[in-house]
């Protein structure tokens, strides 16, 4: 605390009753990076240890780092402590992330995503699609039976806790191979849930440069008590923090990295390695990550080959990167729609595909907590006559991928994945509309001998959609899942 030493090592006994945080009254107020070397089995003890470096009156909170060696099964211990963190937070504070503070969200292998990934691993073992370990070898090494006497897959498969415990008894090579396959399946499940908006992270606290409620509309009034269910439209302003050119060049120092420039848009990106994922059929998909000034996109190597990204020289890359940086505004404004108030009577009317709950405090000090809903849901819930949805909200809803905009004359807008890239496609057009649509700014491409028009997903996409909606008004906002 007096800044005489840069490193502190303490145990449960040595840490009890002590404070090691960046106290405003201490000489050393630098960032604490807290490495949790031995999590143990007791969540309350771990919280006690983590609380030594994260206390009130601190200049900045610490950065927590749970540590595991390259012996994969060691993560079994982190999984147990992570699950108990979540349980402890739910019991004591009524919300899941309170105990672990989001620290162990991906380390809890006993989550629903972990159980789904394990079942998928069992299916791949049964089908003989796990490279390096046959079904017979797995059953002999772990003692877990996956098949019945007739050779069919058992209905009741071993649970996740039993699987993790048996991994500890295997040789290092075998446990690393099995856990590696399980981890790839788990990562694919989590990424899929995040992409669809169904990933459960508990109550999220929304933080931004500015938060203001710009619209309030009632969607339900309880007949006995008069309590209301309201939809708040919250204007969120966030400061843009793009990757600088120097940071991009630093990331490109990796010998596996590459400079890319898109031949169609002129944008620049740094290609870096990304973790591979195992698909449901057992195939391992090699992936890369494209780092751009405001985006971090992961896609498969096969999909990258069908895009317009091409390798470029350092000078051409730097010029394209700097040009894009000058076009990025200092702030980005976006609107959120949150259903708050009395939710239970209309719970079945709320969308099932997204269960995200936000907590926020507006600039005047008003506190709001509620379910996040899409602009399309708001348009249907509060629109008494026709469909009233602003072009900006309609654009956000289509880009989100869960909404279809049905326009006049049989047209419809939806998000489509074309050669690994999400685009906004217009369907239902006739041949006589093509010239008019191109004049509005739509791009037409011939893919597999079929003409397909797209609304550009660039910054002017919302304006093109506004012109399209003026010519062909929205007649229905449809839920894509339905």
C-alpha positions in Angstrom: 0.0 0.0 0.0 3.0 2.3 0.6 4.3 1.5 -3.0 7.4 -0.2 -1.7 6.6 -3.5 -3.5 5.0 -4.3 -6.9 3.8 -7.8 -6.0 1.8 -9.1 -3.1 1.1 -12.8 -2.4 -1.4 -13.7 0.3 -3.4 -16.8 1.4 -6.7 -17.2 3.1 -5.1 -16.8 6.5 -2.9 -13.9 5.4 -5.7 -12.0 3.7 -8.3 -12.1 6.5 -9.1 -8.7 7.8 -6.6 -6.9 5.5 -7.2 -4.4 2.7 -5.1 -4.3 -0.5 -7.3 -2.1 -2.7 -6.3 1.1 -4.5 -7.3 3.2 -1.5 -7.6 6.9 -2.1 -5.7 7.4 1.1 -2.8 5.1 0.2 0.3 6.1 -1.8 -0.2 3.2 -4.3 -3.4 3.8 -6.2 -2.4 1.9 -9.4 -4.5 -0.8 -10.9 -4.5 -4.1 -9.0 -4.4 -7.2 -11.2 -5.7 -9.9 -8.8 -4.7 -13.5 -9.9 -6.7 -16.2 -8.3 -4.2 -19.0 -8.2 -6.2 -21.5 -6.1 -10.0 -21.0 -6.1 -10.7 -23.9 -3.8 -14.2 -25.3 -3.3 -15.7 -22.7 -1.0 -17.4 -19.7 -2.7 -17.7 -17.6 0.5 -13.9 -18.1 1.1 -13.1 -17.0 -2.5 -15.3 -13.9 -2.1 -13.5 -13.1 1.1 -10.2 -13.3 -0.8 -11.4 -11.3 -3.8 -12.8 -8.7 -1.5 -9.3 -7.8 -0.2 -8.5 -5.9 -3.4 -12.0 -4.6 -4.2 -13.4 -2.3 -1.5 -14.9 1.1 -1.1 -13.0 4.4 -1.3 -10.8 3.0 -4.1 -9.4 4.9 -7.0 -10.3 2.1 -9.4 -11.6 -1.5 -9.2 -9.1 -4.4 -9.6 -8.8 -6.7 -12.7 -9.6 -10.3 -11.6 -7.8 -13.2 -13.4 -8.7 -16.8 -12.5 -5.7 -19.0 -13.3 -5.6 -22.6 -14.6 -2.7 -24.6 -16.0 -2.7 -26.4 -19.3 -4.1 -29.5 -17.6 -7.6 -29.0 -18.9 -9.4 -30.9 -16.2 -8.2 -28.3 -13.7 -11.0 -26.1 -15.0 -13.3 -28.5 -13.2 -12.4 -26.7 -9.9 -13.1 -23.2 -11.4 -16.4 -24.6 -12.7 -17.5 -25.5 -9.2 -16.5 -22.2 -7.6 -18.2 -20.4 -10.5 -21.5 -22.2 -10.0 -21.4 -21.6 -6.2 -20.6 -17.9 -6.9 -23.8 -17.6 -9.0 -25.9 -19.5 -6.5 -24.6 -17.4 -3.6 -25.4 -14.2 -5.5 -28.9 -15.4 -6.3 -29.6 -16.4 -2.7 -28.2 -13.3 -1.0 -28.9 -10.5 -3.4 -31.7 -11.9 -5.6 -29.7 -11.6 -8.9 -27.3 -14.0 -10.5 -24.3 -11.9 -11.2 -24.0 -10.4 -7.7 -21.9 -13.1 -6.2 -19.4 -13.6 -9.0 -19.8 -10.1 -10.4 -19.7 -11.6 -13.9 -16.2 -12.8 -13.3 -16.9 -16.5 -13.8 -19.7 -16.4 -16.3 -17.9 -18.5 -19.0 -16.1 -20.7 -16.4 -19.3 -22.3 -15.1 -19.3 -25.6 -17.0 -22.4 -26.8 -15.2 -24.6 -24.2 -16.9 -27.4 -25.1 -19.4 -24.9 -24.4 -22.2 -22.4 -26.8 -20.6 -25.0 -29.6 -20.3 -26.1 -29.1 -23.9 -22.5 -29.2 -25.1 -21.8 -32.4 -23.1 -24.8 -34.1 -24.7 -23.6 -33.1 -28.1 -20.2 -34.6 -27.2 -21.8 -37.9 -26.2 -23.6 -38.0 -29.6 -20.4 -37.3 -31.4 -18.6 -40.1 -29.4 -21.4 -42.5 -30.2 -21.2 -41.6 -33.9 -17.4 -42.0 -33.9 -16.7 -38.4 -34.9 -14.4 -37.4 -32.0 -10.9 -37.6 -33.5 -8.4 -39.4 -31.2 -11.0 -41.2 -29.0 -13.4 -43.9 -29.9 -16.6 -44.8 -28.0 -15.0 -48.0 -26.7 -11.9 -46.1 -25.5 -13.9 -43.4 -23.8 -16.1 -46.0 -21.9 -13.0 -48.0 -20.9 -11.1 -45.0 -19.6 -13.9 -43.2 -17.8 -16.1 -46.1 -16.8 -19.1 -44.2 -18.1 -21.6 -46.3 -20.2 -23.2 -44.4 -23.0 -24.9 -47.4 -24.7 -27.5 -50.0 -23.7 -27.1 -53.7 -24.1 -28.5 -53.6 -27.6 -25.9 -51.0 -28.6 -28.2 -48.0 -28.8 -27.5 -44.7 -27.1 -28.8 -44.6 -23.5 -31.7 -42.3 -22.7 -30.2 -41.2 -19.4 -26.6 -40.1 -20.1 -24.1 -39.4 -17.3 -24.5 -35.8 -15.9 -21.9 -33.0 -16.3 -20.6 -33.4 -12.7 -19.8 -37.1 -13.2 -18.1 -36.4 -16.6 -15.9 -33.6 -15.1 -15.0 -35.8 -12.1 -14.0 -38.8 -14.3 -11.8 -36.5 -16.4 -9.5 -35.9 -13.4 -8.6 -39.6 -13.4 -7.5 -39.7 -17.1 -4.1 -39.3 -18.5 -3.1 -35.7 -19.4 -3.2 -36.2 -23.1 -6.6 -37.9 -23.1 -8.3 -35.4 -20.7 -6.9 -32.5 -22.7 -8.2 -34.0 -25.9 -11.7 -34.7 -24.5 -12.0 -31.4 -22.7 -10.8 -29.6 -25.8 -13.6 -31.1 -27.8 -16.1 -30.3 -25.0 -14.8 -26.7 -24.8 -15.2 -26.1 -28.5 -18.8 -27.3 -28.4 -19.5 -25.2 -25.3 -18.0 -22.1 -27.1 -20.2 -22.7 -30.1 -23.3 -23.0 -27.9 -22.5 -19.8 -26.1 -21.7 -17.8 -29.3 -24.9 -19.1 -30.8 -26.9 -17.9 -27.8 -25.2 -14.5 -27.8 -25.9 -14.1 -31.5 -29.5 -14.9 -31.1 -29.9 -12.6 -28.0 -30.9 -15.5 -25.7 -27.6 -15.7 -23.7 -28.5 -15.4 -20.0 -26.3 -12.9 -18.2 -28.8 -11.9 -15.5 -29.5 -8.3 -14.9 -27.2 -6.0 -16.9 -26.4 -2.5 -15.7 -26.4 -0.2 -18.7 -23.6 2.4 -18.6 -23.2 5.2 -21.2 -22.2 8.8 -21.7 -25.9 9.8 -21.6 -29.2 8.0 -21.0 -32.5 9.9 -21.4 -36.1 8.7 -21.6 -37.5 10.3 -24.8 -40.9 8.5 -24.9 -43.3 6.8 -22.5 -46.3 4.8 -23.6 -48.6 2.6 -21.6 -49.4 -0.9 -23.1 -51.5 -2.2 -20.2 -53.4 -0.9 -17.1 -54.4 -3.2 -14.4 -58.2 -2.9 -13.9 -58.2 -3.3 -10.1 -55.1 -1.4 -9.0 -54.5 1.0 -11.9 -50.9 -0.1 -12.1 -49.4 0.4 -15.5 -47.1 -1.5 -17.8 -45.1 1.1 -19.8 -42.7 1.1 -22.7 -39.8 3.5 -22.3 -37.8 4.6 -25.3 -34.3 5.4 -24.0 -31.9 7.4 -26.0 -28.4 6.1 -25.3 -25.3 8.1 -26.3 -22.0 6.2 -26.2 -18.5 7.6 -26.8 -16.8 5.9 -29.8 -13.5 4.4 -28.9 -12.1 3.1 -32.2 -8.9 1.1 -32.7 -6.1 3.6 -33.5 -3.7 2.9 -36.4 -0.8 2.2 -34.0 -2.9 -0.4 -32.1 -3.9 -2.1 -35.4 -0.2 -2.2 -36.4 0.8 -3.6 -33.1 -1.8 -6.4 -33.5 -0.4 -7.1 -37.0 3.0 -7.9 -35.5 1.8 -11.4 -35.0 3.3 -13.6 -37.8 -0.2 -15.1 -38.3 -1.8 -11.7 -38.8 -2.4 -10.1 -42.2 -3.4 -6.7 -43.6 -6.7 -6.7 -45.5 -8.6 -4.2 -47.6 -12.1 -4.7 -48.9 -12.1 -4.2 -52.7 -15.7 -3.3 -52.7 -16.0 -0.9 -49.8 -12.4 0.2 -49.4 -12.4 -0.6 -45.7 -9.4 -2.0 -43.9 -9.1 -4.8 -41.4 -6.4 -6.8 -39.5 -6.9 -10.6 -39.8 -5.8 -12.4 -36.6 -6.3 -16.0 -35.5 -9.5 -16.9 -33.6 -10.4 -20.1 -31.7 -11.9 -22.9 -33.8 -15.3 -24.2 -33.0 -16.8 -27.7 -33.3 -20.0 -27.9 -35.3 -22.9 -30.1 -34.4 -21.8 -32.7 -36.9 -18.3 -33.0 -35.3 -16.5 -31.0 -38.0 -14.0 -28.5 -36.6 -14.5 -25.0 -38.2 -11.3 -23.0 -38.5 -12.0 -19.3 -37.9 -10.3 -15.9 -38.0 -11.2 -12.6 -36.5 -11.3 -9.3 -38.4 -10.3 -6.3 -36.3 -11.7 -3.1 -37.7 -11.8 0.4 -36.1 -15.3 -0.2 -34.5 -15.9 -4.0 -35.1 -14.5 -7.3 -34.0 -16.0 -9.9 -36.4 -15.3 -13.7 -36.4 -15.9 -15.8 -39.4 -14.8 -19.1 -40.8 -11.8 -19.4 -43.1 -14.0 -20.9 -45.8 -16.4 -17.9 -45.6 -13.6 -15.4 -45.8 -12.5 -16.8 -49.1 -15.9 -15.8 -50.6 -15.8 -12.2 -49.5 -14.2 -9.1 -51.0 -11.4 -9.0 -48.4 -8.0 -9.2 -50.0 -4.4 -8.9 -48.6 -2.9 -5.5 -48.9 0.4 -3.7 -48.4 1.1 -1.8 -45.2 0.9 1.6 -46.9 -2.5 0.9 -48.6 -3.8 -0.6 -45.3 -2.8 2.4 -43.3 -4.3 4.9 -45.8 -7.7 3.0 -45.7 -7.6 2.7 -41.9 -6.9 6.4 -41.4 -9.6 7.4 -43.9 -12.2 5.4 -42.0 -11.1 6.8 -38.6 -11.8 10.3 -39.9 -15.4 9.3 -40.7 -16.2 8.0 -37.2 -18.1 10.5 -35.2 -17.1 11.1 -31.5 -20.5 9.7 -30.2 -23.1 7.2 -31.4 -26.7 7.6 -30.5 -29.1 4.7 -30.4 -32.5 4.0 -28.9 -33.5 1.2 -26.6 -37.1 0.1 -25.8 -37.6 -1.3 -22.3 -40.9 -2.6 -20.9 -41.1 -1.7 -17.2 -43.6 -1.5 -14.5 -46.2 -4.3 -14.0 -44.9 -7.1 -16.2 -46.6 -10.3 -14.9 -50.1 -9.8 -16.6 -48.5 -9.3 -20.0 -45.6 -11.7 -19.6 -46.9 -14.1 -22.3 -47.1 -11.2 -24.7 -43.4 -10.4 -24.3 -41.0 -11.9 -26.9 -39.5 -15.3 -26.1 -36.4 -15.0 -28.1 -34.8 -12.3 -25.9 -34.9 -12.4 -22.1 -32.4 -9.6 -21.4 -33.1 -7.4 -18.4 -31.5 -4.0 -18.1 -31.0 -1.7 -15.1 -30.1 1.9 -15.8 -30.2 5.4 -14.3 -31.1 8.3 -16.6 -29.3 11.7 -16.6 -32.0 13.3 -14.3 -31.5 10.5 -11.8 -34.6 8.3 -12.6 -33.9 4.6 -12.2 -35.4 2.1 -14.6 -35.4 -1.7 -14.7 -37.2 -3.9 -17.2 -37.2 -6.2 -20.2 -35.5 -5.2 -23.5 -37.9 -5.5 -26.5 -37.4 -4.7 -30.2 -38.9 -1.7 -32.0 -41.0 -4.2 -34.0 -42.6 -5.4 -30.8 -43.3 -1.9 -29.7 -44.9 -1.0 -33.0 -47.3 -3.9 -32.7 -48.0 -3.4 -29.0 -48.9 0.3 -29.1 -50.1 0.7 -32.6 -53.8 1.0 -32.5 -54.3 1.8 -36.2 -51.9 0.5 -38.8 -48.2 0.1 -38.1 -46.3 3.2 -37.0 -42.5 2.6 -36.9 -39.8 5.1 -37.6 -37.3 4.3 -40.3 -34.4 4.2 -37.9 -36.2 1.8 -35.6 -37.2 -0.3 -38.6 -33.6 -0.4 -39.8 -32.4 -1.5 -36.3 -35.1 -4.2 -36.2 -34.2 -5.7 -39.6 -30.4 -5.6 -38.8 -31.2 -7.4 -35.6 -32.3 -10.4 -37.6 -35.5 -11.3 -35.7 -37.9 -9.1 -37.7 -39.4 -9.0 -41.2 -40.8 -5.8 -42.6 -43.7 -6.4 -44.9 -44.3 -3.5 -47.3 -46.9 -2.6 -49.8 -47.0 -4.4 -53.2 -45.9 -7.7 -51.7 -42.4 -6.5 -50.8 -40.6 -7.7 -47.6 -37.3 -6.9 -46.0 -35.3 -9.4 -44.0 -31.7 -10.1 -42.9 -30.0 -12.8 -45.0 -26.6 -14.4 -44.7 -24.9 -14.3 -48.0 -21.4 -15.9 -48.3 -20.9 -15.6 -44.6 -21.9 -11.9 -44.3 -25.2 -10.6 -43.0 -27.1 -8.4 -45.5 -30.5 -6.8 -45.8 -32.4 -8.4 -48.7 -35.6 -7.2 -50.4 -37.9 -10.0 -51.5 -41.1 -10.0 -53.5 -40.1 -7.5 -56.1 -41.1 -7.6 -59.8 -39.0 -7.0 -62.8 -40.5 -3.6 -63.4 -39.4 -2.4 -59.9 -35.7 -3.0 -60.4 -34.8 0.3 -62.0 -36.7 2.3 -59.4 -35.1 0.3 -56.5 -31.6 0.9 -57.9 -32.4 4.7 -58.2 -33.3 4.6 -54.5 -29.8 3.2 -53.7 -30.4 -0.5 -53.5 -27.6 -2.8 -54.8 -28.5 -5.7 -57.1 -26.4 -8.8 -57.5 -26.8 -12.0 -59.5 -26.2 -15.0 -57.2 -26.6 -18.5 -58.5 -28.3 -17.1 -61.6 -30.9 -15.2 -59.6 -31.2 -11.4 -59.2 -31.2 -10.3 -55.5 -31.5 -6.7 -54.4 -30.0 -5.6 -51.1 -30.1 -2.4 -49.0 -26.5 -1.4 -48.2 -25.6 -2.0 -44.5 -23.4 1.1 -44.6 -24.2 4.4 -42.8 -26.6 5.5 -45.5 -28.7 2.3 -45.2 -31.2 3.9 -42.9 -31.8 6.7 -45.3 -32.4 4.3 -48.2 -34.8 2.4 -46.1 -36.7 5.6 -45.2 -37.1 6.4 -49.0 -38.2 2.8 -49.6 -40.8 3.0 -46.8 -42.1 6.3 -48.2 -42.7 4.7 -51.6 -43.9 1.4 -50.1 -45.3 1.9 -46.6 -45.0 -0.8 -43.9 -48.1 -2.9 -43.6 -47.0 -5.4 -41.1 -44.0 -6.0 -38.7 -43.6 -9.8 -38.5 -41.7 -11.9 -36.0 -39.3 -14.0 -37.9 -39.5 -16.9 -35.4 -43.3 -17.0 -36.0 
